Amino acid sequence: MPVIIQNLRSNKNNNNNNNYKFLEEKKIIYKYLSQQFLNEIKNNQKIFIFFNINNHNFIHESQIRTIMKESWNPKIVNDPSIESIVFLKKINKLSFPYMGYTCDGHYSELGAEFLSSYVSNIFLKHK
């Protein structure tokens, strides 16, 4: 896991003011790093950013996830959150552990199946 993302996740014991300051500082750093990355990519290359599904905070988007999404160009971000909720509602399985396991953050067979279909559909749409 990149250090910046690990540091974004590690600030659980601060009070709200320090937490806000911490998130704002990390937001600036993450935005800078993502823009540097995009600037170094050749213009003719297609870029796809895929977000994971957070099985432990499935329905509500975290502040960290919002910061990460806002730091990238929205045209290249692919977030399966909404589609995964629709999918689980359709098969009547919108409950914990969603697309994972109760003991850890790994994807279950259902999660792996959904994500492989989601990613392949994105690639096929842009070929």
C-alpha positions as CSV (number, residue, x, y, z in Angstrom):
1,M,0.0,0.0,0.0
2,P,1.4,3.4,-0.9
3,V,2.6,5.4,2.1
4,I,0.3,8.3,1.4
5,I,-2.8,6.1,1.4
6,Q,-1.6,4.2,4.5
7,N,-1.0,7.6,6.3
8,L,-4.5,8.7,5.2
9,R,-6.0,5.7,7.0
10,S,-3.8,5.8,10.1
11,N,-5.3,8.9,11.9
12,K,-7.9,7.4,14.1
13,N,-7.0,8.8,17.6
14,N,-7.0,12.5,17.0
15,N,-9.8,14.9,18.0
16,N,-12.0,16.4,15.2
17,N,-10.0,19.6,14.7
18,N,-6.7,17.7,14.3
19,N,-8.5,15.1,12.2
20,Y,-9.8,17.9,9.9
21,K,-6.3,19.4,9.6
22,F,-4.7,16.0,9.0
23,L,-7.2,15.2,6.2
24,E,-6.7,18.6,4.6
25,E,-2.9,18.2,4.6
26,K,-3.1,14.7,3.2
27,K,-5.7,15.9,0.6
28,I,-3.2,18.4,-0.7
29,I,-0.4,15.8,-0.9
30,Y,-2.5,13.2,-2.5
31,K,-3.9,15.6,-5.1
32,Y,-0.3,16.7,-5.9
33,L,0.9,13.1,-6.3
34,S,-2.0,12.1,-8.5
35,Q,-1.5,15.1,-10.7
36,Q,2.2,14.4,-11.0
37,F,1.4,10.9,-12.1
38,L,-1.1,12.0,-14.7
39,N,1.4,14.6,-16.0
40,E,4.0,12.0,-16.6
41,I,1.7,9.7,-18.6
42,K,1.9,10.0,-22.4
43,N,-1.1,11.7,-23.9
44,N,-2.1,8.8,-26.1
45,Q,-2.4,6.3,-23.3
46,K,-5.7,5.4,-21.9
47,I,-5.8,5.5,-18.1
48,F,-8.3,3.6,-15.9
49,I,-8.4,4.1,-12.1
50,F,-10.5,1.4,-10.4
51,F,-11.6,1.8,-6.8
52,N,-12.1,-1.2,-4.6
53,I,-15.3,-2.0,-2.8
54,N,-15.0,-1.3,0.9
55,N,-16.9,-4.2,2.5
56,H,-16.7,-2.8,6.0
57,N,-18.0,0.6,5.1
58,F,-20.1,-0.5,2.1
59,I,-23.1,1.9,2.0
60,H,-21.4,5.1,3.3
61,E,-18.5,6.6,1.5
62,S,-15.5,7.5,3.8
63,Q,-13.8,10.9,3.8
64,I,-10.6,9.2,2.6
65,R,-12.4,7.7,-0.4
66,T,-14.0,11.0,-1.3
67,I,-10.5,12.7,-1.1
68,M,-9.0,10.0,-3.4
69,K,-11.9,10.3,-5.9
70,E,-11.6,14.1,-6.0
71,S,-7.9,13.9,-6.6
72,W,-8.2,12.2,-9.9
73,N,-9.8,13.3,-13.2
74,P,-13.4,12.0,-12.9
75,K,-13.2,10.8,-16.6
76,I,-10.8,8.1,-15.6
77,V,-12.2,7.0,-12.2
78,N,-14.2,3.9,-12.1
79,D,-16.0,3.4,-8.8
80,P,-18.1,0.2,-8.6
81,S,-19.9,1.3,-5.4
82,I,-23.3,2.2,-6.9
83,E,-23.3,-0.7,-9.4
84,S,-22.4,-3.1,-6.6
85,I,-25.3,-1.9,-4.4
86,V,-27.7,-2.3,-7.3
87,F,-26.3,-5.7,-8.1
88,L,-26.7,-6.9,-4.4
89,K,-30.2,-5.5,-4.2
90,K,-31.1,-7.3,-7.4
91,I,-30.0,-10.7,-5.9
92,N,-31.4,-9.8,-2.4
93,K,-27.9,-9.9,-0.7
94,L,-27.4,-6.3,0.4
95,S,-26.2,-7.2,3.9
96,F,-22.9,-7.6,5.6
97,P,-20.4,-9.0,4.6
98,Y,-21.6,-7.7,1.2
99,M,-19.0,-8.9,-1.3
100,G,-16.4,-10.1,1.2
101,Y,-15.9,-12.1,4.3
102,T,-16.7,-11.3,7.9
103,C,-13.1,-11.9,9.1
104,D,-11.2,-9.8,6.6
105,G,-11.3,-7.5,3.6
106,H,-10.8,-10.1,0.9
107,Y,-13.4,-10.5,-1.8
108,S,-15.7,-13.5,-1.6
109,E,-16.5,-15.5,-4.7
110,L,-19.5,-13.1,-5.2
111,G,-17.2,-10.1,-5.0
112,A,-14.6,-11.5,-7.3
113,E,-17.3,-12.4,-9.8
114,F,-18.9,-8.9,-9.7
115,L,-15.6,-7.1,-9.9
116,S,-14.3,-9.1,-12.8
117,S,-17.5,-8.5,-14.7
118,Y,-17.4,-4.7,-13.8
119,V,-13.8,-4.3,-14.9
120,S,-14.2,-6.2,-18.2
121,N,-17.3,-4.2,-19.1
122,I,-15.3,-1.0,-18.6
123,F,-12.5,-2.2,-20.8
124,L,-14.9,-3.4,-23.5
125,K,-16.7,-0.1,-23.5
126,H,-13.4,1.7,-24.2
127,K,-11.7,-0.5,-26.6
